[in-house]
């Protein structure tokens, strides 16, 4: 698996970096956690200083509240550290983190390539606002190889969007191959890396812009909405930062502070939830009611070899395809009977979730035959033995 060291902090482990990044330091007088800085107006001692500060609108220089403040800058530095990039922008939601770079690079007459497995709201953005603005989207098979990607790229293709693994169905994409084809044609590579946080280093594999829904694992407690856009070059930074400014994208400093607090335990939560998720996934894979489990870290996954090559671990979200003899109503009855799993969207929090997905998956590139009714499971911090016992009694409800 790839090396997980940090060029900024060689020799320091991920848990150490998450405990100390974005803080004043262990020898600084005051409370351990940084304060929350709220504000709109920024005062200057004279007009000259204000004018000079305005020239640095792409840097961490305060000129107005929408440009962020010390609380934002601390989280931006931490997320850039996690993603292995140079600069990070914090926005209000995960979907905003999708929208900002798309709007930064696309204009009327441009073409965008998006995997057929993409997060549903991102597809709605492409089919709605982007289409209305004269931007064409083509949905491609997420398992496309380099030659296939080259064949899809047009002279006006400006963005190749990726999401690995895919929402609900967890296809792993060959990001280096896709990036080679895209860059040869002058297109930017965007990636939703939320599932792969910490486990996948996007810029080592050819990604230009990495997107995170910080709502998930960074927040960790299902009580905030945030997103991030991370880049690894000055040209890309100016593009996404400029788009965010023009769109008025901003994140609440209170939510940013909660994300800073959440990131301190990110390493231990990811480790525990990965282990628990695999334990539950392996148990489900052995059940007669289950046709297959969609978890990239299982050897049975079709792109397991790509996961082993490019990822250092896995998160705790995966899918399940039930035997075709069951109807979706049977799966819903099973999920309704679970006692420890909440029924709700999102993931990455401390609590386990279950959600039926059949009927909520849109596919237009011929990649929509999964063999049976489906559900998505997120494994939280509960004891996996208790979750398995709960699933066992829930599965009995499949038979009616």
C-alpha positions, 0 to 999 in steps of 0.5 A, spaced: 500 500 500 502 507 498 506 510 503 502 514 508 508 519 511 507 527 510 512 531 507 510 537 511 511 533 518 516 527 516 516 521 521 510 523 524 504 519 524 497 521 522 494 521 529 499 525 532 498 530 526 491 531 527 492 532 535 497 538 533 495 541 526 491 548 526 493 549 534 498 554 537 502 549 540 503 545 546 507 551 549 503 557 548 499 560 554 492 559 554 486 554 552 488 547 548 483 549 543 483 555 539 477 560 540 471 561 535 472 568 531 466 570 529 465 577 525 463 580 518 467 587 519 475 587 519 478 594 522 484 597 520 488 602 523 489 606 516 486 606 509 493 604 506 494 598 510 486 596 508 488 597 501 495 593 501 491 587 505 486 587 499 491 585 494 492 579 498 485 576 497 487 569 495 491 569 502 489 568 509 489 575 510 482 578 513 479 583 509 471 581 510 468 576 514 466 572 507 474 571 506 474 567 513 478 568 519 483 565 524 478 559 525 477 558 518 484 558 517 486 553 522 481 548 519 483 549 512 490 548 514 488 541 517 484 539 511 490 541 507 494 536 511 489 530 511 489 531 503 496 532 502 495 539 498 497 546 499 491 550 500 484 548 502 477 552 502 472 551 507 465 552 504 458 551 508 456 544 505 459 538 501 454 540 495 457 547 495 464 543 495 462 540 489 459 546 486 465 551 487 470 547 483 465 545 477 463 553 476 470 555 477 472 551 471 466 550 466 463 555 462 457 555 457 459 551 451 464 546 455 463 539 456 464 535 463 465 528 464 462 525 470 461 517 473 455 514 472 455 512 480 456 520 482 453 522 488 445 524 487 445 531 488 452 532 484 448 529 478 442 534 479 447 540 479 449 537 472 442 536 470 439 542 472 444 549 473 449 547 469 445 544 463 441 551 463 447 555 463 449 551 456 454 546 460 454 539 457 455 533 462 456 526 459 455 520 464 461 515 464 462 508 466 466 509 473 470 502 471 472 506 464 480 504 463 485 509 460 483 508 453 476 508 454 477 515 457 481 518 452 475 516 447 470 520 451 474 526 452 472 531 446 475 538 444 471 542 449 472 537 455 474 541 461 473 537 467 473 530 468 469 529 475 471 522 479 468 519 485 472 513 488 468 509 490 462 511 487 455 513 491 451 507 493 455 502 489 462 503 491 466 502 484 473 504 485 476 508 479 482 507 476 484 515 478 491 515 475 489 512 468 483 517 468 488 523 470 493 521 465 488 521 459 484 527 462 491 531 463 493 529 456 487 533 453 488 539 458 482 537 462 482 538 470 481 532 474 476 533 480 475 528 485 470 527 491 474 524 496 470 523 502 470 516 502 477 516 502 479 521 507 486 519 509 486 513 506 487 516 499 492 521 497 489 524 491 494 529 489 499 523 488 494 520 483 493 525 479 487 529 482 487 537 481 482 538 486 479 534 492 473 535 495 470 533 502 464 533 505 467 535 512 460 533 514 462 526 515 468 523 518 471 530 520 465 533 524 464 526 526 458 527 530 452 528 525 451 535 528 454 540 522 454 541 515 461 543 512 465 542 505 472 543 503 476 544 496 483 542 496 488 544 491 496 543 490 497 548 486 497 556 485 493 556 479 488 552 481 487 555 488 486 562 484 481 559 480 477 555 486 478 561 491 475 566 486 469 562 484 467 561 491 468 569 493 464 570 487 458 565 489 459 568 496 461 561 499 462 561 506 462 557 512 459 558 519 465 559 524 461 555 529 461 549 525 468 550 523 470 550 530 466 544 531 470 540 525 476 542 528 474 539 535 472 533 531 478 532 527 482 531 533 479 524 534 479 523 527 485 518 526 482 513 532 475 513 529 477 512 522 481 506 525 475 503 529 470 504 524 474 501 519 475 495 523 468 494 525 465 496 518 470 490 515 467 485 521 460 487 519 461 486 512 464 480 512 459 477 517 454 479 512 457 476 506 457 470 509 449 470 510 444 466 505 440 472 504 445 476 501 447 476 494 454 480 495 457 486 499 459 492 496 465 493 500 472 495 496 476 492 502 473 485 501 477 480 496 470 479 492 470 486 490 471 487 483 476 493 483 479 490 490 486 490 486 485 498 485 483 499 492 489 495 494 494 499 490 491 506 491 488 506 498 491 505 505 485 503 508 477 503 508 472 507 511 466 504 514 460 505 509 458 499 504 453 497 500 449 490 500 445 487 495 440 482 497 438 475 494 433 477 488 428 473 491 426 479 496 422 485 494 424 492 496 419 492 501 422 486 504 428 490 505 425 496 508 421 491 513 428 488 515 431 495 516 425 498 520 426 492 525 433 494 526 434 497 533 441 500 533 441 502 526 438 509 525 434 510 518 437 516 515 442 519 510 449 521 511 454 517 514 461 518 518 458 520 525 459 515 531 452 512 530 450 506 525 445 507 519 442 503 514 438 506 508 434 502 502 438 505 496 434 501 490 429 506 487 434 512 489 440 510 484 440 514 477 444 510 472 444 512 465 450 509 462 448 502 462 451 501 469 445 500 473 444 492 474 446 490 481 442 483 481 437 484 487 434 490 492 440 494 495 441 497 502 447 502 504 450 501 511 454 505 515 458 502 521 459 507 527 462 506 534 458 501 537 460 494 539 460 490 532 458 484 536 451 488 538 450 490 531 451 483 528 446 481 533 441 486 531 442 485 524 441 477 525 434 479 528 433 484 522 434 479 517 429 474 519 424 479 517 426 479 510 421 472 510 415 476 512 
